[in-house]
């Protein structure tokens, strides 16, 4: 089993397609003539790094910082963020729970969207894609209205 500590270049491209602020990337892929390797950034991402053959990457904690800690239904019910493994298998799921029921993520056609994967990082990337599709603001640093 390989440990994944940050988004892959493909996952990073998907996040960029969602409009994720590049300054939230806390890691970077460095590509040279013979290899591609992951590096931790000790400063926020700056666009000039692209000229040096870097591309942005997000750690698991940086991804979690983008996902709202709470969502509110039209009726005012507060749903709190949870990351858990599913009971029926070992995949990680990102969900929001009110204490009584779960927020059911759906696409624009009302079809249920599965926000889970064997990789917790991929589950977060899927969640960010869904949040973007729904127009829900990324960045949980302003979740002051969570009770």
C-alpha positions, -999 to 999 in steps of 0.1 A, spaced: 0 0 0 13 34 -9 7 64 14 -7 94 -3 1 127 15 -11 152 -11 -31 155 -42 -18 139 -74 -11 161 -104 -45 150 -119 -64 157 -86 -46 191 -85 -58 199 -120 -94 190 -110 -91 214 -81 -78 242 -103 -107 235 -127 -130 242 -97 -113 276 -92 -97 266 -59 -74 295 -47 -39 284 -55 -26 302 -24 -42 274 -4 -18 249 -19 7 239 8 28 215 -13 40 213 -49 50 188 -75 85 196 -89 91 182 -124 126 179 -140 140 160 -169 141 127 -150 114 127 -124 85 143 -106 86 146 -68 65 162 -41 78 191 -20 64 209 10 61 246 5 73 269 33 54 298 18 21 303 0 19 292 -37 31 319 -61 25 318 -98 62 323 -106 68 287 -94 53 274 -126 82 289 -145 104 267 -123 85 236 -133 64 234 -101 27 226 -100 5 231 -69 -6 203 -46 -28 202 -15 -22 181 16 -51 163 34 -53 191 60 -52 218 34 -82 201 16 -101 198 49 -96 236 55 -114 242 22 -145 222 31 -172 241 51 -176 227 86 -213 232 85 -241 236 60 -276 250 67 -307 237 50 -334 261 37 -353 252 69 -324 263 91 -312 229 101 -274 229 108 -254 200 94 -219 194 108 -190 181 87 -179 145 93 -152 123 77 -159 86 84 -155 52 70 -186 36 56 -201 7 76 -205 -15 45 -169 -11 33 -137 7 42 -140 37 20 -138 72 34 -169 94 32 -173 132 36 -207 141 48 -227 165 70 -248 153 98 -274 172 119 -276 147 148 -307 133 133 -302 129 96 -276 134 69 -274 161 42 -279 142 9 -256 156 -18 -273 156 -52 -264 168 -87 -285 193 -106 -308 165 -117 -315 154 -81 -293 123 -84 -274 113 -53 -236 121 -55 -212 97 -38 -186 117 -19 -165 87 -9 -134 69 -20 -107 45 -7 -85 76 -5 -95 103 19 -78 128 -3 -99 117 -33 -130 119 -12 -122 155 -4 -115 163 -40 -149 148 -50 -165 169 -22 -148 201 -34 -160 194 -70 -196 189 -56 -195 220 -35 -183 240 -65 -210 226 -87 -236 237 -61 -221 271 -57 -212 266 -20 -183 287 -9 -151 269 -1 -130 279 29 -141 270 64 -121 297 82 -153 318 83 -176 292 98 -185 313 127 -222 307 124 -217 270 133 -233 264 167 
